[in-house]
Amino acid sequence: MRLWEENRRLLTGAGIALLAVLAALFTIALPVGSAIEQDAQVYRTLSEKLEQARRGPCEVAEAVESLRAASDALERELAELKKRVEIPFQDWTSIPASYARDPGAYFALKHAQVRDELYIECQKAEPRVRLSDDYLGFRKILEGGILDNKQAQENLNRLSIVRRLVLLLVESRVTEIVSISPGEPVKTGAKDYTPFIIEYPVQIAVKTRLDPLMKFLHAVRRPGEFFLVVRGLQVRGRDPRSKDAAGSVQAADDGELDAVVSAAGMRFIAEADRQPARPVESRPAGTGPPAGRPLGY
């Protein structure tokens, strides 16, 4: 009690001061806490709005997924288109390892086998079809004596096309296959772009009646089985008064036609084989000091 009596005034003043400080702090904390709570509410509202906007029509994840799905659909469509319009090659057009050093000899072997096969098919047809081109359009290559190994693969590809053509002509029952002229493959594509297609032109001369000719023209447009774009067609009626080489009048059928069909098939060039022509960029002459000399000299 003596301590309280002696220090009452001092302790009372300290207590009043402490209460004043606490009251001041409490008074300040109320608006500060309220402001923090208001800011948090603003941020929550903004976050909700952003989330709603993100899930709207501009959703990035959905846009990326839609783009990926559209790209996959386009790839499938292009693959299907290639199958529909490309000329398929038979498996034997691939040069086996045993002929890797002499692919020209392999072409000659396959040519002989295909020729014999086609002659048999012509003889089996009812009525028979006459195959007058003994070389199937490859006379110059086979009579040259030296087979070109570099062109062996393309020659095999062209032989594959010729085989299919002759089988279609036999199936259509034309009278005679006079000649088949497979042209050199040509790389082509859109102007100012890297070629992405190989064209295989071919010309066929036949003697036939109208119905077999129309059947053949329809058969070359079988998507997935055989596809040939007809570029030209020349048809001429037979003259009953025409004469053969000996001067004798031919017993020609006035319903028979001489027809020449100009056509072309195509294959897509593999992506790895497309070599874009890149122009050589010329660099301007340097303006720095000559090599070997320090700056300032």
Steps between C-alpha positions, in 0.01 A plus 500: 500500500791727569625440146159583358466808716841626407466430123124534451524798279776350287321167457168665431658713230671198343171308499319785335775529238486125427123513456537795267756311288280191485199709404702671228626170361149353504366807324767478229468120452130519420531697171821318404338158545190620319715624208686168480170311498366728226814446288470122544139516387600703192765244413254214544246672276764570236622140515147372451451726200830389345410136555165551331667676208765228471232235474318690230549482121865606535599199708861439395511130585181434306629705204824301490310173520266609220798598284666164566182313411461701178863431408455125561184501288685677219783247515252213472325671210830551316599137557164384363539731198844356426359148503224605262712673235841334516596223261588197715819312417532125539728360770745366242595857401722512810849392401610203718831501684637227271478746205620808688818515289325430170144641510495528120519120471211470745290730280579286195399186692168649618428636151533152351275352771234768459507470120441126517223546755321756281527287187334214687219729621442623144474143374257402777260788423175433314525626234879501494685829521799555278808647670715646221756688711758234583701734723205657681642842417856433624668417170767773519597405853526126438662519156773737618717215628601680821226532758484825697525415867413855607166487318417142598265598783297742287493248216355243740238752608406570139488126426257463789272760340526333157407163649185644658407678177532188288294297748227767487507500122468121498216520752327758278538264201662737252594341168872583493753680716710662230752685716563632849737793548586575864665842523772616735380588851466873561516677836241774527297708743368848562682794345787642709480204741708189543367214278297253704355276224655260249298465182520184288377582149400218268348468154301196385402418143228236456260360245160454654129543473322776687369301797839352603657846467240658729542215747875555507466876552275432795731234646805730523313719751455246777604682818716284725558244226620693197487866420603654169418850380408499131656804334419430139297264284525458125247271335484420132263268316633220285480548123374180331688599183837546673791295373773321686877531435477257208229709333220255568163625615446416866185330617438766764206510733330837468406478870862475609692807613863608519544677833799671663464581869741746665491477877709543813513352846652655808679424825575734791866565572595397853555790738862396559573509126374854446800729472393865499710723281657746738660806338853575610497807717770750411659672798599868477867578507636558848570858611728419794879520507705248302571174676813505709498874561389648833229764516622854454767426237 
